[in-house]
Amino acid sequence: MYVRDILRDKGENVVSLATNEPVANGLAMMAEKHIGAVLITGDDGSIAGILSERDIVAAIHTHGEGVFGKTVGELMTAKVVTCSPQDPIVAIMGMMTAKRFRHVPVLENGKLVGLISIGDVVKFRIEETEAEAEALRKYIAL
Ligand code: AMP
C-alpha cells in the first residue's frame, strides 16, 4: 500500500499559512481544524517550513509570553522532509519513527498534493491488517 492510497481517502487539502502570519493564527488553525501541524508557505506558494504543536511548546518554553509576538515563520522548522504518492506506507512509518516527526507533506512533480499524519498512517494500517485477518479467516473456513 502506498501514500496515494491514503490521499485517495483523505483528499489533497493541506492547511497552510504564510510565513508572516502571527503565531496566534497558527494556534487558531490547529485548534479549529483539530490538526497538529500547519504547513508554512513562501510568497510564491512553495513550502517554507512546517509548524507543529511541538514547535509551539518549545517556543513557549524559550520565549514565555513573548511567543505571541512571533510569526509562524520564526517558529517553524525550515528543512521539511517530504514524500511522494508512490512511496510505500511502511517506508513513511519507518521515516516518522526514525526522524521523530508525525507529519509529511506529499509532493508530485514538485507540486504539493497532500499531507499525511501519523494518525492517517495508523488508521490505514489497522484497516489493512483487519482486511488481511478477515481474508485469512475466510480462507481457513473454506
Ligand atoms: P511533529 O511530530 O510532526 O509534531 O513534529 C515534531 C518536530 O518535527 C517539529 O519541530 C516539527 O516542526 C518537525 N517536523 C514535522 N514534520 C516534519 C517534516 N515533514 N519535515 C521536517 N520536520 C518536520
py3Dmol code that shows the C-alpha trace and the ligand (Angstrom):
import py3Dmol

protein = """\
ATOM      1  CA  MET A   1       0.000   0.000   0.000  1.00  0.00           C
ATOM      2  CA  TYR A   2       1.181   3.451  -0.933  1.00  0.00           C
ATOM      3  CA  VAL A   3       0.862   7.095   0.120  1.00  0.00           C
ATOM      4  CA  ARG A   4      -1.509   7.675  -2.820  1.00  0.00           C
ATOM      5  CA  ASP A   5      -3.977   5.176  -1.235  1.00  0.00           C
ATOM      6  CA  ILE A   6      -4.212   7.393   1.861  1.00  0.00           C
ATOM      7  CA  LEU A   7      -4.640  10.528  -0.263  1.00  0.00           C
ATOM      8  CA  ARG A   8      -7.433   8.860  -2.233  1.00  0.00           C
ATOM      9  CA  ASP A   9      -9.444   8.604   1.032  1.00  0.00           C
ATOM     10  CA  LYS A  10      -8.283  11.813   2.631  1.00  0.00           C
ATOM     11  CA  GLY A  11      -8.034  14.211  -0.306  1.00  0.00           C
ATOM     12  CA  GLU A  12      -5.421  16.777  -1.228  1.00  0.00           C
ATOM     13  CA  ASN A  13      -6.387  19.619   1.095  1.00  0.00           C
ATOM     14  CA  VAL A  14      -3.460  20.994   3.122  1.00  0.00           C
ATOM     15  CA  VAL A  15      -3.907  23.643   5.809  1.00  0.00           C
ATOM     16  CA  SER A  16      -1.266  26.301   5.308  1.00  0.00           C
ATOM     17  CA  LEU A  17      -0.263  29.792   6.388  1.00  0.00           C
ATOM     18  CA  ALA A  18       2.168  32.419   5.064  1.00  0.00           C
ATOM     19  CA  THR A  19       5.441  32.936   6.951  1.00  0.00           C
ATOM     20  CA  ASN A  20       4.472  36.424   8.195  1.00  0.00           C
ATOM     21  CA  GLU A  21       1.252  35.324   9.936  1.00  0.00           C
ATOM     22  CA  PRO A  22       1.248  35.774  13.732  1.00  0.00           C
ATOM     23  CA  VAL A  23       1.646  32.631  15.802  1.00  0.00           C
ATOM     24  CA  ALA A  24      -1.897  33.149  17.181  1.00  0.00           C
ATOM     25  CA  ASN A  25      -3.223  32.374  13.676  1.00  0.00           C
ATOM     26  CA  GLY A  26      -1.264  29.117  13.655  1.00  0.00           C
ATOM     27  CA  LEU A  27      -2.780  28.177  17.021  1.00  0.00           C
ATOM     28  CA  ALA A  28      -6.277  29.066  15.764  1.00  0.00           C
ATOM     29  CA  MET A  29      -5.814  26.857  12.675  1.00  0.00           C
ATOM     30  CA  MET A  30      -4.641  23.885  14.729  1.00  0.00           C
ATOM     31  CA  ALA A  31      -7.395  24.254  17.340  1.00  0.00           C
ATOM     32  CA  GLU A  32     -10.281  24.862  14.918  1.00  0.00           C
ATOM     33  CA  LYS A  33      -9.295  22.186  12.421  1.00  0.00           C
ATOM     34  CA  HIS A  34      -8.194  19.632  15.041  1.00  0.00           C
ATOM     35  CA  ILE A  35      -4.761  19.180  13.468  1.00  0.00           C
ATOM     36  CA  GLY A  36      -1.255  19.024  14.913  1.00  0.00           C
ATOM     37  CA  ALA A  37       0.706  20.880  12.260  1.00  0.00           C
ATOM     38  CA  VAL A  38       0.347  23.620   9.656  1.00  0.00           C
ATOM     39  CA  LEU A  39       2.386  23.905   6.500  1.00  0.00           C
ATOM     40  CA  ILE A  40       4.078  27.295   6.066  1.00  0.00           C
ATOM     41  CA  THR A  41       4.346  28.692   2.557  1.00  0.00           C
ATOM     42  CA  GLY A  42       6.539  31.378   0.998  1.00  0.00           C
ATOM     43  CA  ASP A  43       5.418  34.268  -1.227  1.00  0.00           C
ATOM     44  CA  ASP A  44       5.475  32.049  -4.328  1.00  0.00           C
ATOM     45  CA  GLY A  45       3.377  29.341  -2.631  1.00  0.00           C
ATOM     46  CA  SER A  46       6.367  26.998  -2.211  1.00  0.00           C
ATOM     47  CA  ILE A  47       6.967  25.174   1.091  1.00  0.00           C
ATOM     48  CA  ALA A  48       8.864  27.437   3.500  1.00  0.00           C
ATOM     49  CA  GLY A  49       8.518  25.185   6.542  1.00  0.00           C
ATOM     50  CA  ILE A  50       6.233  23.292   8.890  1.00  0.00           C
ATOM     51  CA  LEU A  51       4.926  24.381  12.282  1.00  0.00           C
ATOM     52  CA  SER A  52       3.735  21.707  14.682  1.00  0.00           C
ATOM     53  CA  GLU A  53       2.379  21.663  18.240  1.00  0.00           C
ATOM     54  CA  ARG A  54       5.846  20.651  19.356  1.00  0.00           C
ATOM     55  CA  ASP A  55       7.392  23.828  17.913  1.00  0.00           C
ATOM     56  CA  ILE A  56       4.847  25.908  19.844  1.00  0.00           C
ATOM     57  CA  VAL A  57       5.605  24.055  23.095  1.00  0.00           C
ATOM     58  CA  ALA A  58       9.350  24.570  22.582  1.00  0.00           C
ATOM     59  CA  ALA A  59       8.817  28.251  21.758  1.00  0.00           C
ATOM     60  CA  ILE A  60       6.708  28.834  24.894  1.00  0.00           C
ATOM     61  CA  HIS A  61       9.492  27.201  26.901  1.00  0.00           C
ATOM     62  CA  THR A  62      12.073  29.510  25.268  1.00  0.00           C
ATOM     63  CA  HIS A  63      10.167  32.801  24.915  1.00  0.00           C
ATOM     64  CA  GLY A  64       7.397  32.571  27.525  1.00  0.00           C
ATOM     65  CA  GLU A  65       4.585  35.037  26.820  1.00  0.00           C
ATOM     66  CA  GLY A  66       6.827  36.667  24.197  1.00  0.00           C
ATOM     67  CA  VAL A  67       5.828  33.794  21.905  1.00  0.00           C
ATOM     68  CA  PHE A  68       2.731  35.786  20.903  1.00  0.00           C
ATOM     69  CA  GLY A  69       4.935  38.461  19.345  1.00  0.00           C
ATOM     70  CA  LYS A  70       6.422  35.901  16.935  1.00  0.00           C
ATOM     71  CA  THR A  71       5.383  34.950  13.411  1.00  0.00           C
ATOM     72  CA  VAL A  72       4.858  31.356  12.305  1.00  0.00           C
ATOM     73  CA  GLY A  73       7.917  31.792  10.066  1.00  0.00           C
ATOM     74  CA  GLU A  74      10.098  32.452  13.106  1.00  0.00           C
ATOM     75  CA  LEU A  75       8.982  29.278  14.902  1.00  0.00           C
ATOM     76  CA  MET A  76       8.671  26.786  12.025  1.00  0.00           C
ATOM     77  CA  THR A  77      11.091  24.032  11.040  1.00  0.00           C
ATOM     78  CA  ALA A  78      12.520  25.231   7.729  1.00  0.00           C
ATOM     79  CA  LYS A  79      14.032  21.984   6.441  1.00  0.00           C
ATOM     80  CA  VAL A  80      10.964  19.929   5.572  1.00  0.00           C
ATOM     81  CA  VAL A  81      11.146  16.257   4.653  1.00  0.00           C
ATOM     82  CA  THR A  82       8.570  15.323   2.000  1.00  0.00           C
ATOM     83  CA  CYS A  83       7.416  12.131   0.340  1.00  0.00           C
ATOM     84  CA  SER A  84       5.811  11.140  -2.947  1.00  0.00           C
ATOM     85  CA  PRO A  85       2.460   9.421  -3.676  1.00  0.00           C
ATOM     86  CA  GLN A  86       4.444   6.393  -4.878  1.00  0.00           C
ATOM     87  CA  ASP A  87       6.189   5.830  -1.530  1.00  0.00           C
ATOM     88  CA  PRO A  88       5.131   2.696   0.390  1.00  0.00           C
ATOM     89  CA  ILE A  89       3.289   3.456   3.644  1.00  0.00           C
ATOM     90  CA  VAL A  90       5.654   1.208   5.632  1.00  0.00           C
ATOM     91  CA  ALA A  91       8.558   3.391   4.484  1.00  0.00           C
ATOM     92  CA  ILE A  92       6.758   6.516   5.749  1.00  0.00           C
ATOM     93  CA  MET A  93       6.083   4.797   9.098  1.00  0.00           C
ATOM     94  CA  GLY A  94       9.788   3.989   9.371  1.00  0.00           C
ATOM     95  CA  MET A  95      10.743   7.548   8.471  1.00  0.00           C
ATOM     96  CA  MET A  96       8.348   9.082  11.031  1.00  0.00           C
ATOM     97  CA  THR A  97       9.761   6.794  13.728  1.00  0.00           C
ATOM     98  CA  ALA A  98      13.424   7.352  12.821  1.00  0.00           C
ATOM     99  CA  LYS A  99      13.148  11.134  12.380  1.00  0.00           C
ATOM    100  CA  ARG A 100      10.652  11.655  15.229  1.00  0.00           C
ATOM    101  CA  PHE A 101       8.015  13.652  13.406  1.00  0.00           C
ATOM    102  CA  ARG A 102       4.369  12.896  12.690  1.00  0.00           C
ATOM    103  CA  HIS A 103       3.593  14.884   9.544  1.00  0.00           C
ATOM    104  CA  VAL A 104       4.869  14.542   5.980  1.00  0.00           C
ATOM    105  CA  PRO A 105       3.805  16.748   3.040  1.00  0.00           C
ATOM    106  CA  VAL A 106       3.351  14.871  -0.241  1.00  0.00           C
ATOM    107  CA  LEU A 107       4.851  16.281  -3.452  1.00  0.00           C
ATOM    108  CA  GLU A 108       4.248  15.094  -7.009  1.00  0.00           C
ATOM    109  CA  ASN A 109       6.444  16.642  -9.721  1.00  0.00           C
ATOM    110  CA  GLY A 110       7.311  19.424  -7.280  1.00  0.00           C
ATOM    111  CA  LYS A 111       3.625  20.238  -6.608  1.00  0.00           C
ATOM    112  CA  LEU A 112       2.015  19.851  -3.178  1.00  0.00           C
ATOM    113  CA  VAL A 113      -0.701  17.174  -3.404  1.00  0.00           C
ATOM    114  CA  GLY A 114      -1.427  16.450   0.265  1.00  0.00           C
ATOM    115  CA  LEU A 115      -0.080  15.925   3.769  1.00  0.00           C
ATOM    116  CA  ILE A 116      -0.208  12.704   5.742  1.00  0.00           C
ATOM    117  CA  SER A 117      -0.045  12.427   9.501  1.00  0.00           C
ATOM    118  CA  ILE A 118       0.835   9.524  11.765  1.00  0.00           C
ATOM    119  CA  GLY A 119      -2.909   9.289  12.518  1.00  0.00           C
ATOM    120  CA  ASP A 120      -3.633   8.652   8.821  1.00  0.00           C
ATOM    121  CA  VAL A 121      -0.896   6.016   8.662  1.00  0.00           C
ATOM    122  CA  VAL A 122      -2.066   4.173  11.792  1.00  0.00           C
ATOM    123  CA  LYS A 123      -5.728   4.233  10.637  1.00  0.00           C
ATOM    124  CA  PHE A 124      -4.720   2.844   7.260  1.00  0.00           C
ATOM    125  CA  ARG A 125      -2.545   0.092   8.750  1.00  0.00           C
ATOM    126  CA  ILE A 126      -5.324  -1.001  11.142  1.00  0.00           C
ATOM    127  CA  GLU A 127      -7.811  -1.244   8.261  1.00  0.00           C
ATOM    128  CA  GLU A 128      -5.284  -3.134   6.158  1.00  0.00           C
ATOM    129  CA  THR A 129      -4.463  -5.569   8.993  1.00  0.00           C
ATOM    130  CA  GLU A 130      -8.164  -6.195   9.684  1.00  0.00           C
ATOM    131  CA  ALA A 131      -8.807  -6.878   5.987  1.00  0.00           C
ATOM    132  CA  GLU A 132      -5.896  -9.354   5.894  1.00  0.00           C
ATOM    133  CA  ALA A 133      -7.142 -11.109   9.041  1.00  0.00           C
ATOM    134  CA  GLU A 134     -10.646 -11.359   7.587  1.00  0.00           C
ATOM    135  CA  ALA A 135      -9.279 -12.796   4.324  1.00  0.00           C
ATOM    136  CA  LEU A 136      -7.291 -15.405   6.294  1.00  0.00           C
ATOM    137  CA  ARG A 137     -10.351 -16.316   8.414  1.00  0.00           C
ATOM    138  CA  LYS A 138     -12.384 -16.868   5.246  1.00  0.00           C
ATOM    139  CA  TYR A 139      -9.567 -18.907   3.684  1.00  0.00           C
ATOM    140  CA  ILE A 140      -9.293 -21.167   6.756  1.00  0.00           C
ATOM    141  CA  ALA A 141     -13.085 -21.632   6.903  1.00  0.00           C
ATOM    142  CA  LEU A 142     -13.202 -22.875   3.287  1.00  0.00           C
TER     143      LEU A 142
END
"""
ligand_1 = """\
23
AMP
P 5.513 16.531 14.835
O 5.881 15.230 15.473
O 5.105 16.353 13.388
O 4.544 17.330 15.635
O 6.849 17.405 14.719
C 7.965 17.296 15.570
C 9.037 18.259 15.059
O 9.425 17.900 13.717
C 8.612 19.727 14.961
O 9.747 20.526 15.202
C 8.174 19.898 13.516
O 8.288 21.206 13.007
C 9.119 18.961 12.807
N 8.528 18.339 11.636
C 7.278 17.841 11.499
N 7.094 17.318 10.293
C 8.253 17.483 9.625
C 8.708 17.153 8.307
N 7.941 16.519 7.424
N 9.992 17.505 7.972
C 10.794 18.128 8.861
N 10.435 18.456 10.104
C 9.185 18.139 10.493
"""
view = py3Dmol.view(width=600, height=400)
view.addModel(protein, "pdb")
view.setStyle({"model": 0}, {"cartoon": {"style": "trace"}})
view.addModel(ligand_1, "xyz")
view.setStyle({"model": 1}, {"stick": {}})
view.zoomTo()
view.show()
